[in-house]
Amino acid sequence: MPTASAVHILVKTQKEADKLKQQLAKGASFSDLAKKHSTCPSGKKGGNLGEFKPGQMVKAFDNVVFKKPILEVHGPIKTQFGFHLIKTLYRN
């Protein structure tokens, strides 16, 4: 079964996610923005979720991590938790 590692930033609104995505596009540090803005406990670790398998995250999240290009910021992706900006670090 494949595994992947990803970082993400979780916020409450699409507007907030869009603003953060613009900052990332201008070269802001993903880790710093995650620590400052993410509502997920992973924010403290710069948004790092570690390694996981398909099915461990919600479907919309898996679709990005296991199907979209790696090392690019994807989103905002809406889930029941809010809006995510997701960057897949690697996939095995």
Secondary structure, 3 states (H helix, E strand, C coil): CCCEEEEEEEECCHHHHHHHHHHHHCCCCHHHHHHHHCCCHHHHHCCEEEEECCCCCCHHHHHHHHHCCCCCEEEEEEECCEEEEEEEEEEC
